[in-house]
Amino acid sequence: MALAALANRWWRAVTLAGTVTGSRSSHTALKSNYDALATYLQKGGLQAAVLERRHVLGGAAVSEEIFPGFRFSRCSYLLSLLRPHIYRDLELKKHGLKVYMRDPHAFTPMLEEGVRGAPPRSLTLGSDLATNQMEIGKFSQKDAKAYPEFVAHLERLADAMNPLLDAPPVDIPGFTSGSLRRRVAAAKTLMPIFRCGLKLGKNLPDFYEIVTAPIMKILTQWFDSEPLRATLATDGVIGAMTSPSNPGSGYVLLHHVMGEVEKEKGAWGYVEGGMGGVSQAIASAARSYGVDIFTEKDVSQILVGSDGDAKGVVLKDGTEIHSKVVLSNATPYITFKNLTPQSALSSEFIKAVDQIDYTSPVTKINVAVDKLPNFLASPTPGDKPGSHHQCSIHLNCESVDVLETAYKEAKNERPSARPMVEMTIPSVLDPTLAPPGCHVVSLFTQFTPYYIEGREWTDQDREAFADTVFDWVEQYAPGFKKSVVGRDILAPPDLERIFGLTGGNIFHGSMSLDQLYLTRPLPSLADYRSPIKGLYLCGSGCHPGLLLMLS
């Protein structure tokens, strides 16, 4: 559809897709949720249009050829947390979504001298509990025995959360104001909490503890060995400016085991063709129902009428697009501070929006290599991939103290001298991403500040930090630096500028206890409705805060 037709047509719903969450980058849940939402609106009888700011569809769930022949999941890089009913409702497999499952899924090599000529030790975890116990037994037989029950414990808690993930938060205002009819309707929003409580049963105290406690308190109750505790602790801090000893990091771990891929609980997978494959599949489903999708349509302002209602949007080129409903997948900050006329919002509301925490520790580095990394802890001959190459590879995770030190450096506005690194090599399973014999490598690193000792990042800062990361990778996999063909360095300000992630935060806002459920992103916005009638939030900045982390 031409731009003139877009401007002249009256839409029932317009979805702003230009600024979307990052997933892992967290990994990632659903970054293309604006397309999914538009599809549901269209199925419900509303004529919907999607406006994407960039030239490539998908927000942070995109595939980009940064270097000739190398296609990267440039921001979000792993698939999970995409709700199963969306997968089914939109028939995403039919629309081309293909996911490569990873088993094993976690590999933590040690920096140590081998004994009697043996390679350094490593810890590999996958779906087979017996194999996991054998791996963990290299460090602690006690931990090996405890591990199956720990996994079952987390699964029970995560499973109980499902009713809350697929329903809006409790309508507190509905109980305290309005008609009897509204109060009755509000009472129905209590049902997911009741179902969650019934599922938890006697595990309710355990659930409360893991949601509020530092992840190290939880892990220390279960395990003794540092490599296992550090490996598991990474999921308690991934994408978050927090340390394993800070309250609330336990919830971040639970958040990352809530998802599933191909009916496998807690799994994370690689999407064929990169994470843009998710966005393209959802877009295909949306178009099949009549949704119109436009790229390079940068919105400058949300139109608000004299009656205080949303009337559509204005593009950067001055084009006005009229609609009865506007849904923003931008962060709450961008939606209300950059796009909404400030005169349409109260000073109290604007002040509350200013208080939302978007702190991010993440610098994402995309690397093209002409040779597969070969790890001292698990060497493979002839450039042949080993099973560990398909994993999330945890570097600088020998002990929790390493993670704590890296966090403290970033809190003092300095990039970590020994950063936490999660390496993934999706081209090991997906041959469409790189030329034969070559690979794409994702380095999801922490901890880096938004400002370096009060000043903005320079290109020299980016290169220096990447050099530090590469020096550490080299210690685990000698020859890595010589194999590098090109690198794309995205510090927190770059994630904000390119993908619209305020502060570089991949969750559209911190997953801290004060910004979850009833208070995500604010108590007054928990039901997705804004103070502007007809303007709604639909991104990761509101409940349930799922990313296509995406990590």
Buried (B, 14 or more C-beta within 10 A) or exposed (E): EEBEEBBEBEBBBBBBBBBBBBBBBBBBBBBBBBBBBBBBBBBEEBBBBBBBBBEBBBBBBBBBEBBEEBBBBBBBBBBBBBBBEBBEBBEBEEBBBBBBBBBBBBBBBBBEEEEEEEBBBBBBBBBEBEBBBEBBBBBBEBBBEBBEEBBEBBBBBBBBBBBBBEBBBBBBBBBEEEEEEBBEEBEEBEEBBEBBEEBBEEBBEBBEBBBEBBBBBBBEEBBEBBBBBBBBBBBBBBBBBBBBBBBBBBBBBBBBBBBBBEEBBBBBBBBBBBBBBBBBBBBBBBBBBEBBBBBBBBBEBBBBEEEEBBBBBBBEEEBEBBBBBBBBBBBBBBBBBBBBEEEBBEEEBEEBBEEBBBBBBBBBBBBBBBBBBBBBBBEBEEEEBBBBBBBBBBBBBBBBEBBBBBBEBBBEBBBBEBBBBBBBBBBBBBEEBBBEEBBBBBBBBBBBBBEBEEEEBEEEBBEEBBEBBBEBBBEBBEEBEEBBBEBBBBBBBBBBEBBBBBBBBBBBBBBBEEBBBEBBBBEBBBBBBBBBBBBBBBBBBBBBBBBBBBB
